Amino acid sequence: MPSRWKRRWQQAEAFHLRDLWWRVLDYFEASRGRRIALYGAVAGLLIAGATWYWAYPWWARESAIRVAQKWLDAGQLRYAAEAAEKAAQIAPTRPEPWTIAAELARRGRQFDKALLYAHRASELAPTDPALLLNLASAAVMAEKLPEAEAALARIPAAQLAQSGFAQRLLGEMARRQYRLTPARDYFEQALKLEGPLAVNEVPLALVLLQSTEATERQRGLDLLRKWSADAEWGATALRTLLQDALLRQDRSAQVQWAEALRRNPERTNADMQQCLQALATADEVRFAAMLEELQRDHAASPAAAAQLLSWLNQIGRSAEALRWLRTLPEDAQHRPPLIAAGAESLRLAGDWSALKRWTETGDWGTNTDFLRWVYGLLAARQLEDGARADELQRSLLSRAQVNGTHGLFAGSSLYAWGQADAALALWWKVSEQEGQLAIDALGSLARHFQVQRDAEGQYRVFRRLHSLRPDDRAIGNNFAFFATLTGREQRAAARIARENLDQDPTNRIFQATYAFVLTQDGRTPEALTLLKARADEAKRDPALGFAYGMALARADRQSEAQALLEKLPPETLTLAEVALIQQYLGK
């Protein structure tokens, strides 16, 4: 070992740590002040450590929540969203960030998201009445009334009775269920608890307007007039007053409230259409004056012009729409969005030759070019130009194969115009795809075949739906029923009906379907046994009534079967069911 390292090693041994420790103790022992300073420093370090470990996270959580709430209160929704996201990361077990997120979603009219966030907040504090009320409110806005009822059921009745918010929620739920007397009573109770606030009086007025008693209706009108100039509630009050005037065909009130709503800064595009409708039916002079002003304002851009054309088309004034359209720049007329609005005006006017020429010219745009074919197909059919109609139909079917959204829209338009066969072909083409577009197309087909009472069509629809959603028991049940009714795939139908019933043994629809399957399979005693406990319900329930009646008829209990089957509402039966009833009853 080099001599210098040896010397240093010897010095380190001489400077023993124990000696150093005693020297430190001697240093503090010699002075009381030094000892006090040491104790204070140690205590300070401990306090600082504890503060950092416990207090700082608490402060960070509270600060993040407070910042998010302040941004929300200030109406700065983007900043509030960012702050709420940060607060949720810092304090994932606190309900406040989720409550803020629910409010943000509500203001953005994303009611399903608002309900999801309100659920999360309530789960973190399941006994907090305020969070349960917020959850119920979110459920009402999302049109999930059973969830709202479940949330309110978790709050003690005494607390509900003393909460204006709760009474208002109960009133709104009752109003949406058309239980008008309870709705009125709930809103009246909210008024007693909170006073004459707009949030209580305006919904109360909506209920009172539906009353058959003149005094209650008049009170409703008076309440709405009271709030018609309010910055927050004025548009809602005016909108309701105008709708009531239109319903009662009160021309004087139509003019008054249409003019007032038109001037309200919170009016919507739908409101403007309603104002035009009111003036068009109540005062032609005022309508002409308003239309002239709107035409002057909306000529500024093609988009604004298309909006006004749409309003005129929707209120049955397509002639005025066409006259004004021809005054706009020629180039703009034959490009989106005016070209589609012009085609709609020509359709409503029934000028098929002009509509045919309109669809053969202009630039319809890459995203709306299919509308050229839709309007062209209608014009060709009205003009009995079969070759042109077939050509355009093929073009639409090709587009539907690659763009289901266009196919759905085209089908819906043609269906609304009375071209059901063309619409059905498009919907079937879209149904060949996968995903939600196919589901939507099949839903449209199902509604059509239900109205037509067409069992074959229903069978085809639910067969395809079942292939897309094999785990959906309701779809599987419909497939099993219509397959059995039409005599198709009976083994698969029996298996699905049996599995459904095994999964949900008390479901009356599943019981009815499986009983019908058993009856058609010649196992009538089993069908009767399955439905015997529901014999009384069968007198009131069409599904049970049909299945039980079929089983009774098959068992030669004709009088009992006839008593059930002849009382079934015809609109609930397909033509195949009617034919089967006649066959079983020997008629």
GUVOTOR-326085 format. One record per residue (C-alpha): x, y, z negated; residue in three letters; residue number from 1. Coordinates in steps of 0.5 Angstrom, whole numbers, plus 500, padded with zeros to 3 digits. Layout:
# residues N
    c1    c2    c3   resn   resi
     X     Y     Z    Ala    NUM
...
# end
This chain:
# residues 587
    c1    c2    c3   resn   resi
   500   500   500    Met      1
   503   507   502    Pro      2
   505   511   496    Ser      3
   500   517   497    Arg      4
   494   512   497    Trp      5
   497   508   491    Lys      6
   498   515   487    Arg      7
   490   517   489    Arg      8
   488   510   486    Trp      9
   491   511   480    Gln     10
   488   518   479    Gln     11
   481   515   480    Ala     12
   482   510   475    Glu     13
   484   515   470    Ala     14
   478   519   472    Phe     15
   473   514   469    His     16
   466   516   470    Leu     17
   464   514   463    Arg     18
   469   520   461    Asp     19
   465   524   466    Leu     20
   459   523   463    Trp     21
   461   524   456    Trp     22
   464   531   458    Arg     23
   457   533   461    Val     24
   453   531   454    Leu     25
   458   535   450    Asp     26
   457   541   455    Tyr     27
   450   541   454    Phe     28
   450   539   446    Glu     29
   455   545   445    Ala     30
   449   550   447    Ser     31
   442   550   445    Arg     32
   440   554   451    Gly     33
   444   549   456    Arg     34
   439   544   453    Arg     35
   433   548   454    Ile     36
   435   550   461    Ala     37
   436   542   463    Leu     38
   430   540   460    Tyr     39
   426   545   464    Gly     40
   430   544   471    Ala     41
   428   536   470    Val     42
   421   538   468    Ala     43
   421   542   474    Gly     44
   423   537   479    Leu     45
   418   532   476    Leu     46
   412   537   477    Ile     47
   415   539   484    Ala     48
   415   531   486    Gly     49
   408   530   484    Ala     50
   406   536   487    Thr     51
   409   534   494    Trp     52
   406   527   493    Tyr     53
   399   528   491    Trp     54
   397   536   491    Ala     55
   400   537   498    Tyr     56
   396   532   502    Pro     57
   390   534   498    Trp     58
   392   541   500    Trp     59
   393   539   508    Ala     60
   386   535   508    Arg     61
   382   541   505    Glu     62
   386   546   510    Ser     63
   385   542   516    Ala     64
   377   541   514    Ile     65
   377   549   512    Arg     66
   380   551   519    Val     67
   375   546   523    Ala     68
   369   549   520    Gln     69
   371   556   521    Lys     70
   372   555   528    Trp     71
   366   552   528    Leu     72
   362   558   525    Asp     73
   366   563   529    Ala     74
   363   559   535    Gly     75
   370   557   538    Gln     76
   368   550   540    Leu     77
   374   548   543    Arg     78
   379   550   537    Tyr     79
   374   547   533    Ala     80
   374   541   537    Ala     81
   382   541   536    Glu     82
   382   542   529    Ala     83
   376   537   527    Ala     84
   381   532   531    Glu     85
   387   534   527    Lys     86
   382   533   520    Ala     87
   380   527   522    Ala     88
   387   524   523    Gln     89
   389   527   516    Ile     90
   383   525   512    Ala     91
   380   519   516    Pro     92
   376   517   510    Thr     93
   373   524   509    Arg     94
   366   525   512    Pro     95
   367   533   513    Glu     96
   371   532   520    Pro     97
   366   527   523    Trp     98
   360   532   521    Thr     99
   363   537   525    Ile    100
   364   533   530    Ala    101
   357   531   530    Ala    102
   355   538   530    Glu    103
   360   540   536    Leu    104
   357   534   540    Ala    105
   350   537   539    Arg    106
   352   544   541    Arg    107
   354   540   547    Gly    108
   348   537   548    Arg    109
   351   530   547    Gln    110
   346   527   543    Phe    111
   348   520   543    Asp    112
   355   522   541    Lys    113
   352   526   535    Ala    114
   349   520   533    Leu    115
   355   516   533    Leu    116
   359   521   529    Tyr    117
   353   523   524    Ala    118
   353   515   523    His    119
   361   515   521    Arg    120
   360   521   516    Ala    121
   354   517   513    Ser    122
   358   511   512    Glu    123
   364   514   509    Leu    124
   359   517   503    Ala    125
   353   513   504    Pro    126
   349   516   498    Thr    127
   350   523   500    Asp    128
   343   526   502    Pro    129
   346   532   506    Ala    130
   349   527   510    Leu    131
   343   522   511    Leu    132
   339   528   513    Leu    133
   344   530   518    Asn    134
   344   523   521    Leu    135
   336   523   521    Ala    136
   337   530   525    Ser    137
   342   527   530    Ala    138
   337   521   531    Ala    139
   331   525   532    Val    140
   335   529   537    Met    141
   337   522   541    Ala    142
   330   520   541    Glu    143
   332   514   536    Lys    144
   326   515   531    Leu    145
   327   508   528    Pro    146
   334   510   526    Glu    147
   331   517   523    Ala    148
   326   514   519    Glu    149
   331   509   516    Ala    150
   336   514   514    Ala    151
   330   518   511    Leu    152
   328   512   507    Ala    153
   335   512   503    Arg    154
   333   519   500    Ile    155
   329   519   494    Pro    156
   322   521   495    Ala    157
   322   526   490    Ala    158
   328   529   494    Gln    159
   325   529   501    Leu    160
   319   533   498    Ala    161
   323   538   495    Gln    162
   327   539   502    Ser    163
   325   544   507    Gly    164
   330   541   512    Phe    165
   327   534   510    Ala    166
   320   536   511    Gln    167
   321   539   518    Arg    168
   325   533   520    Leu    169
   319   529   518    Leu    170
   314   534   522    Gly    171
   318   533   528    Glu    172
   318   526   528    Met    173
   311   526   527    Ala    174
   310   531   533    Arg    175
   314   527   537    Arg    176
   309   521   536    Gln    177
   303   525   537    Tyr    178
   301   524   530    Arg    179
   299   532   530    Leu    180
   295   532   523    Thr    181
   301   529   519    Pro    182
   306   534   523    Ala    183
   302   540   521    Arg    184
   302   538   514    Asp    185
   310   537   514    Tyr    186
   311   544   517    Phe    187
   306   547   512    Glu    188
   310   544   507    Gln    189
   317   546   510    Ala    190
   314   553   510    Leu    191
   312   553   503    Lys    192
   319   551   501    Leu    193
   323   556   505    Glu    194
   318   561   507    Gly    195
   316   564   514    Pro    196
   323   562   518    Leu    197
   322   561   526    Ala    198
   325   554   525    Val    199
   319   552   521    Asn    200
   313   557   524    Glu    201
   315   555   532    Val    202
   315   548   531    Pro    203
   308   549   527    Leu    204
   305   553   533    Ala    205
   307   547   538    Leu    206
   303   543   534    Val    207
   297   548   532    Leu    208
   296   549   540    Leu    209
   294   542   541    Gln    210
   289   543   536    Ser    211
   281   543   538    Thr    212
   279   548   533    Glu    213
   280   555   536    Ala    214
   282   558   529    Thr    215
   288   553   529    Glu    216
   290   554   536    Arg    217
   289   562   535    Gln    218
   294   561   529    Arg    219
   299   558   533    Gly    220
   299   563   539    Leu    221
   300   568   533    Asp    222
   306   565   531    Leu    223
   309   564   538    Leu    224
   307   572   539    Arg    225
   311   574   532    Lys    226
   317   570   535    Trp    227
   317   572   542    Ser    228
   322   578   541    Ala    229
   327   574   537    Asp    230
   334   573   540    Ala    231
   334   566   538    Glu    232
   327   563   538    Trp    233
   324   568   543    Gly    234
   325   564   550    Ala    235
   322   558   546    Thr    236
   316   562   544    Ala    237
   315   565   551    Leu    238
   316   558   554    Arg    239
   311   555   550    Thr    240
   306   561   551    Leu    241
   307   561   559    Leu    242
   306   553   559    Gln    243
   300   554   555    Asp    244
   297   560   559    Ala    245
   298   555   565    Leu    246
   295   550   562    Leu    247
   289   554   560    Arg    248
   289   558   567    Gln    249
   289   564   563    Asp    250
   291   569   569    Arg    251
   292   575   565    Ser    252
   297   571   560    Ala    253
   300   568   565    Gln    254
   303   575   568    Val    255
   304   577   561    Gln    256
   309   571   559    Trp    257
   312   570   566    Ala    258
   314   577   566    Glu    259
   317   577   559    Ala    260
   320   570   560    Leu    261
   323   573   566    Arg    262
   327   579   562    Arg    263
   329   574   557    Asn    264
   337   573   557    Pro    265
   336   566   555    Glu    266
   332   564   560    Arg    267
   334   558   564    Thr    268
   333   556   572    Asn    269
   327   552   570    Ala    270
   324   558   567    Asp    271
   325   562   573    Met    272
   321   557   577    Gln    273
   315   557   572    Gln    274
   315   564   572    Cys    275
   314   564   580    Leu    276
   309   559   579    Gln    277
   305   563   574    Ala    278
   305   569   578    Leu    279
   304   565   585    Ala    280
   297   563   582    Thr    281
   295   569   578    Ala    282
   297   575   581    Asp    283
   300   575   589    Glu    284
   302   582   589    Val    285
   306   581   583    Arg    286
   309   575   586    Phe    287
   311   578   592    Ala    288
   314   584   588    Ala    289
   318   579   584    Met    290
   320   574   590    Leu    291
   323   581   594    Glu    292
   327   582   588    Glu    293
   330   575   587    Leu    294
   331   575   595    Gln    295
   335   581   595    Arg    296
   339   578   589    Asp    297
   340   571   591    His    298
   342   573   598    Ala    299
   349   574   595    Ala    300
   351   567   596    Ser    301
   349   560   599    Pro    302
   349   557   592    Ala    303
   344   562   590    Ala    304
   340   562   596    Ala    305
   339   555   595    Ala    306
   337   555   588    Gln    307
   331   560   590    Leu    308
   329   556   596    Leu    309
   329   550   591    Ser    310
   324   554   587    Trp    311
   320   556   592    Leu    312
   319   549   595    Asn    313
   318   546   588    Gln    314
   312   551   587    Ile    315
   309   549   594    Gly    316
   311   556   597    Arg    317
   315   552   603    Ser    318
   313   557   608    Ala    319
   316   563   604    Glu    320
   322   559   603    Ala    321
   323   558   611    Leu    322
   321   565   613    Arg    323
   327   568   608    Trp    324
   331   562   610    Leu    325
   331   565   617    Arg    326
   334   572   615    Thr    327
   340   569   612    Leu    328
   346   568   616    Pro    329
   346   563   622    Glu    330
   352   560   620    Asp    331
   350   559   612    Ala    332
   344   556   614    Gln    333
   347   550   617    His    334
   352   548   612    Arg    335
   351   546   605    Pro    336
   348   547   600    Pro    337
   343   551   605    Leu    338
   342   546   610    Ile    339
   339   541   605    Ala    340
   334   546   602    Ala    341
   332   548   609    Gly    342
   330   540   611    Ala    343
   326   540   604    Glu    344
   322   546   606    Ser    345
   321   543   613    Leu    346
   319   537   610    Arg    347
   314   540   605    Leu    348
   311   544   611    Ala    349
   310   538   615    Gly    350
   314   540   621    Asp    351
   317   534   623    Trp    352
   319   536   630    Ser    353
   323   542   627    Ala    354
   326   537   622    Leu    355
   328   532   627    Lys    356
   332   538   630    Arg    357
   334   541   624    Trp    358
   338   534   622    Thr    359
   341   533   629    Glu    360
   345   540   628    Thr    361
   350   543   623    Gly    362
   355   541   618    Asp    363
   352   537   612    Trp    364
   358   536   609    Gly    365
   362   529   607    Thr    366
   358   528   600    Asn    367
   351   530   603    Thr    368
   352   527   610    Asp    369
   347   521   608    Phe    370
   341   526   607    Leu    371
   341   528   615    Arg    372
   340   521   616    Trp    373
   334   521   610    Val    374
   331   527   613    Tyr    375
   332   524   620    Gly    376
   329   517   618    Leu    377
   323   521   615    Leu    378
   322   525   621    Ala    379
   323   519   626    Ala    380
   317   515   623    Arg    381
   313   521   623    Gln    382
   314   522   630    Leu    383
   313   515   631    Glu    384
   320   514   634    Asp    385
   322   507   632    Gly    386
   328   506   635    Ala    387
   331   513   632    Arg    388
   328   510   625    Ala    389
   331   504   626    Asp    390
   338   507   628    Glu    391
   338   511   622    Leu    392
   336   506   617    Gln    393
   342   502   619    Arg    394
   346   508   618    Ser    395
   343   508   611    Leu    396
   344   501   609    Leu    397
   351   501   611    Ser    398
   352   507   607    Arg    399
   349   504   601    Ala    400
   353   498   601    Gln    401
   360   502   600    Val    402
   356   508   596    Asn    403
   351   506   591    Gly    404
   350   512   589    Thr    405
   348   515   595    His    406
   344   509   596    Gly    407
   340   510   590    Leu    408
   338   517   591    Phe    409
   336   516   599    Ala    410
   332   510   596    Gly    411
   328   514   591    Ser    412
   327   520   596    Ser    413
   324   515   601    Leu    414
   320   512   596    Tyr    415
   317   519   593    Ala    416
   315   520   601    Trp    417
   311   514   602    Gly    418
   317   510   605    Gln    419
   317   504   601    Ala    420
   319   499   605    Asp    421
   326   503   607    Ala    422
   327   505   600    Ala    423
   326   497   598    Leu    424
   331   495   603    Ala    425
   336   500   600    Leu    426
   335   498   593    Trp    427
   336   491   595    Trp    428
   343   493   598    Lys    429
   345   497   592    Val    430
   343   491   588    Ser    431
   348   487   591    Glu    432
   354   491   588    Gln    433
   356   490   581    Glu    434
   355   494   575    Gly    435
   350   500   573    Gln    436
   349   502   580    Leu    437
   346   495   581    Ala    438
   342   495   574    Ile    439
   339   502   576    Asp    440
   337   499   583    Ala    441
   334   493   580    Leu    442
   330   497   575    Gly    443
   327   501   581    Ser    444
   325   495   584    Leu    445
   322   492   578    Ala    446
   318   498   577    Arg    447
   315   497   584    His    448
   313   490   584    Phe    449
   310   491   577    Gln    450
   306   496   580    Val    451
   304   492   586    Gln    452
   303   486   581    Arg    453
   308   482   585    Asp    454
   310   476   582    Ala    455
   315   474   587    Glu    456
   318   480   587    Gly    457
   319   480   580    Gln    458
   322   473   580    Tyr    459
   327   476   585    Arg    460
   329   482   581    Val    461
   330   478   574    Phe    462
   334   473   578    Arg    463
   339   478   580    Arg    464
   339   482   573    Leu    465
   340   475   569    His    466
   346   474   574    Ser    467
   349   481   572    Leu    468
   347   480   564    Arg    469
   346   473   562    Pro    470
   347   475   555    Asp    471
   341   479   555    Asp    472
   335   475   552    Arg    473
   330   480   554    Ala    474
   332   479   562    Ile    475
   333   472   561    Gly    476
   326   471   558    Asn    477
   323   475   564    Asn    478
   327   471   569    Phe    479
   324   464   566    Ala    480
   317   467   566    Phe    481
   317   469   573    Phe    482
   321   463   575    Ala    483
   316   459   572    Thr    484
   310   463   575    Leu    485
   312   462   582    Thr    486
   315   455   581    Gly    487
   322   456   582    Arg    488
   328   454   578    Glu    489
   324   451   573    Gln    490
   329   447   569    Arg    491
   333   453   568    Ala    492
   327   457   566    Ala    493
   326   452   561    Ala    494
   333   452   558    Arg    495
   333   459   558    Ile    496
   326   460   554    Ala    497
   328   454   549    Arg    498
   335   458   548    Glu    499
   331   464   547    Asn    500
   326   462   542    Leu    501
   332   458   538    Asp    502
   336   465   537    Gln    503
   329   468   535    Asp    504
   324   463   533    Pro    505
   319   469   531    Thr    506
   319   473   537    Asn    507
   312   473   540    Arg    508
   314   474   547    Ile    509
   319   468   547    Phe    510
   314   464   544    Gln    511
   309   466   549    Ala    512
   314   465   555    Thr    513
   316   458   552    Tyr    514
   309   456   551    Ala    515
   307   457   558    Phe    516
   313   453   561    Val    517
   311   448   556    Leu    518
   304   448   559    Thr    519
   307   448   567    Gln    520
   311   442   565    Asp    521
   305   438   563    Gly    522
   307   439   555    Arg    523
   300   442   553    Thr    524
   300   439   546    Pro    525
   307   442   545    Glu    526
   305   449   547    Ala    527
   298   449   543    Leu    528
   302   447   537    Thr    529
   307   453   538    Leu    530
   302   458   539    Leu    531
   296   456   534    Lys    532
   299   460   528    Ala    533
   298   466   533    Arg    534
   291   465   535    Ala    535
   288   471   532    Asp    536
   294   475   535    Glu    537
   292   472   542    Ala    538
   286   476   542    Lys    539
   289   483   542    Arg    540
   296   481   545    Asp    541
   296   480   553    Pro    542
   302   476   553    Ala    543
   300   471   548    Leu    544
   293   471   550    Gly    545
   295   469   557    Phe    546
   300   463   555    Ala    547
   295   461   550    Tyr    548
   289   461   555    Gly    549
   293   457   560    Met    550
   294   452   555    Ala    551
   287   452   552    Leu    552
   285   451   560    Ala    553
   290   446   561    Arg    554
   287   442   555    Ala    555
   280   442   558    Asp    556
   278   447   552    Arg    557
   275   452   558    Gln    558
   270   456   554    Ser    559
   276   458   549    Glu    560
   280   459   555    Ala    561
   275   463   558    Gln    562
   274   468   552    Ala    563
   281   469   552    Leu    564
   283   470   559    Leu    565
   277   474   562    Glu    566
   279   480   557    Lys    567
   286   480   559    Leu    568
   287   488   562    Pro    569
   288   487   570    Pro    570
   294   491   570    Glu    571
   298   487   565    Thr    572
   297   481   570    Leu    573
   300   480   577    Thr    574
   296   477   583    Leu    575
   300   470   582    Ala    576
   297   470   574    Glu    577
   290   472   577    Val    578
   290   466   582    Ala    579
   293   461   576    Leu    580
   287   463   572    Ile    581
   282   462   577    Gln    582
   285   455   579    Gln    583
   285   453   571    Tyr    584
   278   456   570    Leu    585
   276   452   576    Gly    586
   273   458   579    Lys    587
# end
